[in-house]
Amino acid sequence: MKLMGMIAVVTGGASGMGESMCYALAKEGASIVVVDTNKDGAEIVASKISATGIQAISVKADVQAKEELETMANVAFETFGKINILVNNAGARVIKGFLDHTKDDWDMMLGINLSGPFHCSQAIVPKMISSGGGSIINVCSIASYMGRPNRCAYVAAKSGLLGLTRTMAI
């Protein structure tokens, strides 16, 4: 168990890749904070992990809401006393032609896929620093490197996330 004693926060943890990441991190011994807008789904994932003997909690938060991310980070830190790993996984995509994308589509794609990881990292990093450091995993996409048809806002956001990741690493 390579991650025994570590605390991992996973956004978008109630389903899909995020759910799989929660189980994989828990299998390696990390306690898990399952973060999602889907409260019931997050609770189910946390319960399944807890049933294996690994500590897990669920926190309902929207990565587009900076205040909710601050609250989530505080709950995670107060519960476990430290945070070592952040997985910025929450994501969404709108599939429409370039001229069909609305302002709401654009704002949502950037809000979830780019601003969300930025604000989540800002909420978690001070707690990571006081925990002695940690690791951030930003889930990008092949769209970070190349255009994709009918996904202009998604590609822009994921390309931006790659740039943000590189800048944060420096």
N, C-alpha and C positions, 0 to 999 in steps of 0.2 A: 504494500500500500504506500505508494510514493508520495501521496498528498495527506497522509495522516496528520491531524492537528491543524490543517489549513481550512480557511473559510472561503468559499467561492460564491460569488453573486452572479447569477445568470439571468439576463433579461430575455424575454420571450421564451421563458422556460416551461410554459404549460403545454407546449406541443411541438411537433416537428423536430428540427435540428436542436433547438434549445432543450427540449425534453431529453433527447438523446445525450446531449452534453451534460445535463444534470446527472443522469444515471452513470455516465462514464466517469465523471469527477468523483461522484460518491463511491463508485467501485474502487477508486484509488485512495479512498479514505477521507476525502474532503467533506466537511459539513457544507450544506447547500442552502442558499437563499434563492428560492424560485420566485422570480419577478415576472409579472404578466398583468395585462388588463383583464384577462380571464381568471377571475378569482377562484372559481370552482376548479378549473383545470389546474391552476397552480397548487391548490390545496391537495388535489389528487396526487400530483407528482411528489409533493413534499411527504404525503402520507406513505406512498410506496417506498420512498427512500428511507423514511423513519422506520418502516417495518423491517428493514435490513439491518437495523442497529446503528445507522449513521444519522446524526442529527440533521434535520432539515426544517425550514420554515417557509411559508409562502407570504408574499407581500404583493398586494394589488397596487400597481403603479403604471402610469402611461409615460413612456419615455419622451413624449412631447410636452409633458408638464414638469417643468423644472422643480416646482415646489414638491410634487409627489416624489421626485427622485431624491430630494434632500431628506424627506421623511423616510423613504425607503432605506437610505444610507444610514440614517440614525437608528432605525429599528434593527438593521443588520448588526451594526456596531454594538448597540446596547445589548442585543441578544447574545452575541458571541465574543465580544470584547476585542475583536480584531477583524480585519478583512485582508486577505492575501491575494485573491484572484477576482478579476472582473471579466466577465464575458459579455461584451456588447453584441448580442445576437438578435434582439428584436428587429424585425424588418417587415416590409410590405412592398408591394409593387402595383402600379397601375399600368395596365396594358391597353394603350390607345395610341392612335396616330399622333404625330407631333402637333398638328393643327387642332386635334380634338382634345388635347390636354387643357384642363381648366386651371385657373389660379389655385383653386382648392386642391386639385390633384398635385400640382407642383409643390404647394406648401406642405401637404401631407407627406409626400415622398421625402422632401428635405427634412421635415420635422422628425419623422421616424428614423430614417436611414442615415442622417448626418448630424442634425442637431441633438438627437437623442443620445448617441454615444458621447458627444461632446459634453452635454450637461450631466450625463450619468458619471462620466469620468471625473468631472469637476466635483461632483458630490462625494465620490468614493476616494479619490487620490489622497486628500488630507488624512483620511482614516487609514489608508494603506501606509502612508508615511509614518504615522504614529504606531503602526503595527510592525515597523521595521522594513517596510518595502513590500513589493508585490509585483504581479504581472497583469497586464491588460491584454485581452484578446478581442480584437475588433473583427467581426465577421464581415468580410467584403464579398466580392463576387467576381466572376469572370468579367462582369460588366464594369469592374473597376479599371480594366485594361482596354476594353474595346466597346464600340457601340453595339447596341442590340436593337432590332426593329421594334417599334411601338412601345418603347420604354424610355423616352427621353429624360423624364424627371428621375426615374430610378437610376439610370446610368450616371446622370450628373451627380446624384447623391452618393452613390457607391464610389465613383471616381474621387469625389471630395473626401470620403471616408478613408480611402487609401492615402491621400495627401495628409489628412489629419493624423493618421497613424504614424506616418513617417516623421511628421513634425513633433508629435508627442514623444516619440522614441528618442529624438535628439535632446 
